Amino acid sequence: IPPPPTMASELASTLSKSDVVILSSTGCPFCRKVTQAFAAKKVAFLEIDYDELDDGDAVRAEVLKAHQMRSVPAVFVKGKFVGGCNDGPEPWMGALPLLASGKLEEMIAAK
């Protein structure tokens, strides 16, 4: 019998389902800004609402552990954490700055 999947492996599996994954929360205005901006630019994404997951708190805890990010949205491009709405782990990151600079499309197009 294989061991049950870890939250880290479940998160990795979820992030592999789409080039762009947005982890969000119901009622979050920054989450709406990102999803609306991506939709307006025809960027395909998978949005996952922590509040709609049975284990949403555990997923959020895993994102915090792995990426030191507690707030939403938490945006991933090809499995790489790029931050929230306006900022990220690197000065050039954050969903809206990446979209504005064209870097988001470059990341999606990269092999």
N, C-alpha and C positions, 0 to 999 in steps of 0.2 A: 504494500500500500504506500503510495507516495505521500510525503508530508503535505499538510495543507499549504496553500500558497501564502506567502508572506504579504503584508500590505505593500512592501516595496515592489514585489513582483506583480501584484495586482495593479499598482499605479503604473508601472512600466508597460504592462499589457494595455491599459487604458490609453496611455499616451501614444501607443503605436497604432491606434485605430484611425488616426487622421494626421495629416501634416501639421495642422494647427489645432491645438486643444486649449480651451479656455475653461478653467475651473472657476465657477462663479457662485453667487449666493443670491437668493430671492431678495428683490428690493434694493440691490446694490447699484447706485447710480454710475459708478465707475465701470462696472461690468456692462451696463447698457451702453455707455459711451463706446467701449471697445467693440462690442458686438455690432452696434449700428455702423461704426466707422468701417469695420471689416466688411460688412454686408454692402455698404455703399461702394466700396472698392472691389466688390466681387471676389473677396478672399474667402475661400471655403474654410469652414471651421466646425469643430465639434464642441458644443458647449455642454458642460456637465455641472449641474447645480448641486453643491454640497448638501443643500437642504432637502433634496429629493432622493438622496442615497440612504440606504439603510445604515451604512457605515460611514456616513459623511464626516463625522468627527474624527474617525480613525484616518480617513484619507487626508483630511486637513492636517492632522498631527504628523503624518508622513511627509507631506509637503514642507511643513515647518522644519522637521528633522533634516530633510535632505537639502533644502534650499533656503532655510532661515527666512521663510516668507509666511506670515500669518494672515495677511490681508488678502482681499480678493479685488479684482480677478488675479488669478495666477495663470500666466500665459506660457504655453510651451510650443516651440516650433521644431518639428522633427525630433521630439523628445527632449530638446534642450530648453531649459527654463530661461525665459527672456524677461521675466519680471511681471509687473502689474500694468496698470493703465499708462502711467507716465514715467516710471522709473524701473530700474532692474539692477542686477548684480554688477553690471558694468555701466560706465557713464553713458554709453551709446544705446543702452537697452531701454525697454519699456515698450508696450504695444503700440501706442500712438506715435512716439518718436520713430520707431522702426518702420511703421507704415508711411510716415511723412518723408523719411529719407530714402525710401525705396529698398532698404536693407531687408525688410520682411520678405518681399518678393524674391530677392536674391537667395535668402535662406531657404525658401520653399523650393526654388528651382534647382538648388545645389543637389548633387547626387549624394 
